[in-house]
Amino acid sequence: MPFPNKPTLPSSIWGAMIICGTVAGAGMFTLPIVMAGAWYRWSVMMLMLSGFCMLLSGLLFMKVSLRFPPGAGYDTLTQTLTPSWWRKINGLSISFVLGILTYAYISASGPVYQHSINALGININDAEAKGLLTLLVASVVWLGTQGVSRLITLCLAAKLLLFFLLFGGLIHHVDVSLLLRPNSTAAQNRYFPYLLATLPFCLASFGFHGNITGLIHYYQGDERRVRHALVFGILLALVIYLFWLTCTMGNIQRQDFPTIARQGGDIHALIQAMHDRLPQQSLGLLLDIFSHFAVICSFLGVTVGLFDFLADKLGTDNSKRGRAKTALLTFCPPLLASILFPQGFLLAIGYAGLFATIWALFTPAFLAWRAHQHFSGDLPRGKKQWAAIIVVVLFGGINIIAWLGSQWHMIPEF
Ligand SMILES: N[C@@H](Cc1ccccc1)C(=O)O
């Protein structure tokens, strides 16, 4: 739907940053751990394929969303174009994924914060660190959108800057032979069988679809800019992931990864393993600061999404009290779960990958399918749209098979 007047719009670069900010979050920290079995070359290919399919579904969603008034998000689109049972499933999968990601962020960053606060000489335990961090993020979200978006922009800038500073340093320590020929024993020389199990994690790592509506609003419906922002955002995230994989797999031995996974696979364990390899203290410090910003950024983005979604569904008002109620519902269950089950970070990202298939892959394909019938009637469907819908649905189907296969131990685990 056309926007009435279009003053000068922000450059696509800013939109790309917003997308990259959500994409490259905690999921990224699971990648080297779950990809240790398939190792470097296969993992690089899998990342490219996943990035491509997730971008494709994002573009399908964008196309449909542009036909609606500005601000129309998942709920409006599914309400108009899909049967009510699908709308319900879609809504449930969105709240589940955002909730479990909140749990994952709290579980992953709690130990990192505890470590940093202890280093300052203040003694706190894991649960206290998690409570403190959650309270901090919850207060920002409670205060309102303006503050949050400023903080997200700030964290994102810090995250990108620190990332390139850090990896400029780390890349010098990469051992190329470790990347290409990791170990010697014949039994450990198998990589391909482990590839499928990485899929749900790749999918979660490239999730961003809740932000498309906001992006369309930001660019006032200018399709070209939104498209460029999505493409560049995903490309930038892919570059970051490839760098990250190179630096971690080029620094940590393949056989050391299962130990990290057994410790819950959280960021702290991974960073600890890297610390042991780093000769300079400054790089270690940079790594710590980077992980703080990386998680806080997605933590804010995802919890704002969950907060808005819950407020909308439950109809809580926008007063301070109403917002406090929604904030309690957004943050308390994941915090409690994280204190009771602190080791579930990897598992949670896997679940997020499974359930995100519904709203990040199937729903966009379904919407594109129905939108054509709804708006263009008898006109034949373009070949490109056909191809995109098939690729996206196939990718989603394989992801579900991969998740079930590893859950039922039918595909090997490293
Ligand atoms: N991509 C995000 C997770 C996410 C998944 C789905 C939607 C939004 C966010 C991360 O890696 O942390």
PDBQT file of the ligand as one rigid body, heavy atoms in Angstrom, charges set to zero:
ROOT
HETATM    1  N1  LIG A 501      19.107 -14.951  15.127  1.00  0.00    +0.000 N 
HETATM    2  C1  LIG A 501      18.934 -14.767  16.527  1.00  0.00    +0.000 C 
HETATM    3  C2  LIG A 501      17.797 -15.566  17.074  1.00  0.00    +0.000 C 
HETATM    4  C3  LIG A 501      16.459 -15.264  16.449  1.00  0.00    +0.000 A 
HETATM    5  C4  LIG A 501      15.739 -16.291  15.864  1.00  0.00    +0.000 A 
HETATM    6  C5  LIG A 501      14.508 -16.058  15.283  1.00  0.00    +0.000 A 
HETATM    7  C6  LIG A 501      14.006 -14.763  15.286  1.00  0.00    +0.000 A 
HETATM    8  C7  LIG A 501      14.711 -13.726  15.892  1.00  0.00    +0.000 A 
HETATM    9  C8  LIG A 501      15.941 -13.990  16.486  1.00  0.00    +0.000 A 
HETATM   10  C9  LIG A 501      20.229 -15.165  17.267  1.00  0.00    +0.000 C 
HETATM   11  O1  LIG A 501      21.096 -15.769  16.668  1.00  0.00    +0.000 OA
HETATM   12  O2  LIG A 501      20.371 -14.882  18.440  1.00  0.00    +0.000 OA
ENDROOT
TORSDOF 0
